[in-house]
Amino acid sequence: MTEWLVQHGDILDVQAEVLVCSANPYLTLSGGVGGALRQKYGDAMQERLQHYLADRKVKYVEPGTIVAIDGSGTPYTMVLHAVAVDAFYDSSVSLVSELVVRSLAIANELGAKSIALPALATGYGKLAMSQFANALVPLVQTDFDVRRATVCLRHDADAEVVRAAISPRNA
């Protein structure tokens, strides 16, 4: 069974094989997890994302897209850029839930046993932390073959909201 952990701190400090990065439709690493990745590890990941768009002759991707990029100089085997918002930063609980399920499936296909997740669609996105937590509720009783899913949040109060939502279901 997948063990769900919720902690607060810097997601880039979480030991995991796969990192989920909240992404905007333009795949610009300008803030949140993407901005932190770019600041800590340089422009290689951003360049790969720009090539992804150029190769497809598009300027943006649709909400629900996951762009998988190898670690590109990070400690992760794979970084999954999950687009949980539209161009106006709107989202939904169902979209976030779907992206988390698909991210776990991709991690499993890679043989990864650990994944780190941010609170998708809650930074620039307009979802409340409680809505993000609700996206996880139906998932915590499902076995995804990934041994550990760590949800890392910047603030302890946010971590408490997510823990309160999923803990009784994870017991």
C-alpha positions as CSV (number, residue, x, y, z in Angstrom):
1,M,0.0,0.0,0.0
2,T,1.2,3.5,-0.8
3,E,2.3,5.4,2.3
4,W,1.2,9.0,2.1
5,L,3.3,11.5,4.0
6,V,2.5,15.2,4.4
7,Q,5.2,17.6,5.5
8,H,6.1,21.3,5.3
9,G,9.3,22.7,4.0
10,D,11.2,22.9,0.7
11,I,10.0,20.2,-1.7
12,L,13.5,20.2,-3.3
13,D,14.8,18.8,0.1
14,V,12.4,15.8,-0.1
15,Q,14.3,12.6,-1.1
16,A,12.3,11.1,-3.9
17,E,13.0,9.4,-7.3
18,V,10.3,11.4,-9.1
19,L,9.3,15.0,-8.5
20,V,6.0,16.5,-9.6
21,C,6.4,20.1,-10.6
22,S,3.3,22.3,-10.8
23,A,3.4,23.8,-14.3
24,N,1.6,26.5,-16.2
25,P,0.3,25.9,-19.7
26,Y,3.4,27.8,-21.2
27,L,5.8,25.5,-19.3
28,T,7.6,28.5,-17.9
29,L,9.6,27.8,-14.8
30,S,8.8,31.2,-13.3
31,G,7.5,30.5,-9.8
32,G,6.7,27.8,-7.3
33,V,8.4,24.5,-7.7
34,G,9.5,25.3,-11.2
35,G,11.1,28.6,-10.2
36,A,12.9,26.9,-7.3
37,L,14.2,24.1,-9.7
38,R,15.5,26.7,-12.1
39,Q,17.1,28.8,-9.4
40,K,18.8,25.7,-7.8
41,Y,19.8,23.7,-10.9
42,G,20.0,26.3,-13.7
43,D,18.3,26.6,-17.1
44,A,18.7,23.0,-18.5
45,M,15.1,22.0,-17.5
46,Q,13.6,25.2,-18.9
47,E,15.5,24.7,-22.2
48,R,14.1,21.1,-22.4
49,L,10.6,22.4,-21.9
50,Q,11.0,25.0,-24.5
51,H,12.2,22.3,-26.9
52,Y,9.2,20.2,-26.0
53,L,6.9,23.1,-27.2
54,A,9.0,23.9,-30.2
55,D,9.1,20.3,-31.4
56,R,5.3,20.2,-31.3
57,K,5.0,23.7,-32.9
58,V,2.8,24.9,-30.0
59,K,3.1,27.8,-27.6
60,Y,1.3,26.1,-24.8
61,V,-0.2,22.8,-23.6
62,E,-3.7,22.0,-22.4
63,P,-4.6,21.6,-18.7
64,G,-4.2,18.0,-17.7
65,T,-0.9,17.6,-19.6
66,I,2.1,16.0,-17.9
67,V,5.4,16.6,-19.5
68,A,8.0,14.1,-18.3
69,I,11.6,15.3,-18.4
70,D,14.6,13.4,-17.2
71,G,16.3,14.8,-14.1
72,S,18.4,17.3,-16.2
73,G,21.0,17.7,-13.5
74,T,18.7,17.3,-10.5
75,P,18.7,14.4,-8.1
76,Y,15.5,13.1,-9.6
77,T,15.2,10.3,-12.1
78,M,12.3,12.2,-13.7
79,V,10.5,15.5,-13.2
80,L,6.8,15.5,-14.1
81,H,5.6,18.9,-15.1
82,A,1.9,18.7,-14.3
83,V,-0.4,21.4,-15.8
84,A,-3.2,21.7,-13.3
85,V,-4.3,25.2,-14.4
86,D,-5.6,26.9,-17.5
87,A,-4.2,30.2,-18.8
88,F,-6.3,32.1,-16.3
89,Y,-5.0,29.8,-13.5
90,D,-8.4,28.2,-13.0
91,S,-8.5,24.5,-12.0
92,S,-10.7,21.9,-10.4
93,V,-10.5,19.2,-7.8
94,S,-11.1,16.5,-10.4
95,L,-8.3,17.7,-12.6
96,V,-5.8,17.7,-9.7
97,S,-6.9,14.3,-8.7
98,E,-6.5,13.0,-12.2
99,L,-3.0,14.5,-12.5
100,V,-1.9,12.9,-9.2
101,V,-3.2,9.5,-10.3
102,R,-1.4,9.8,-13.7
103,S,1.8,11.0,-12.0
104,L,1.8,8.0,-9.7
105,A,1.2,5.7,-12.7
106,I,4.2,7.3,-14.6
107,A,6.4,6.9,-11.5
108,N,5.3,3.2,-11.3
109,E,6.1,2.7,-15.0
110,L,9.6,4.0,-14.2
111,G,9.9,1.6,-11.4
112,A,10.1,4.4,-8.9
113,K,9.2,3.7,-5.3
114,S,9.0,7.4,-4.1
115,I,7.4,10.6,-5.4
116,A,7.3,14.1,-4.1
117,L,4.2,16.3,-4.8
118,P,3.4,19.9,-4.3
119,A,-0.1,21.2,-3.8
120,L,-1.1,21.5,-7.4
121,A,-3.1,24.5,-8.5
122,T,-2.9,26.3,-5.2
123,G,0.0,28.8,-5.7
124,Y,-0.8,31.0,-8.6
125,G,-3.7,28.6,-9.2
126,K,-7.0,29.5,-7.5
127,L,-7.7,26.3,-5.6
128,A,-7.9,26.5,-1.8
129,M,-5.7,24.1,0.1
130,S,-8.8,22.3,1.3
131,Q,-9.7,21.7,-2.3
132,F,-6.3,20.2,-3.0
133,A,-6.7,18.0,0.0
134,N,-10.1,16.9,-1.3
135,A,-8.4,15.8,-4.5
136,L,-6.2,13.4,-2.5
137,V,-9.0,11.9,-0.3
138,P,-10.1,9.2,-2.7
139,L,-6.5,8.3,-3.6
140,V,-5.1,7.5,-0.2
141,Q,-6.8,4.1,0.0
142,T,-5.5,3.0,-3.4
143,D,-2.3,1.1,-4.0
144,F,-0.3,2.7,-6.7
145,D,2.8,0.4,-6.4
146,V,4.8,3.5,-5.5
147,R,5.8,2.9,-1.8
148,R,5.9,6.5,-0.7
149,A,4.1,9.7,-1.8
150,T,5.3,12.8,0.0
151,V,3.1,15.9,-0.2
152,C,5.4,18.8,0.7
153,L,3.9,22.2,1.5
154,R,5.6,25.5,2.2
155,H,3.6,26.2,5.4
156,D,2.8,24.1,8.4
157,A,-0.8,25.3,8.5
158,D,-1.3,24.0,4.9
159,A,0.2,20.7,5.8
160,E,-2.2,20.5,8.7
161,V,-5.2,21.0,6.4
162,V,-4.0,18.2,4.1
163,R,-3.2,15.9,7.0
164,A,-6.6,16.4,8.6
165,A,-8.3,15.6,5.3
166,I,-6.4,12.4,4.5
167,S,-5.2,11.0,7.8
168,P,-8.5,9.4,9.0
169,R,-8.7,7.6,5.6
170,N,-5.0,6.6,5.7
171,A,-5.2,4.8,9.1
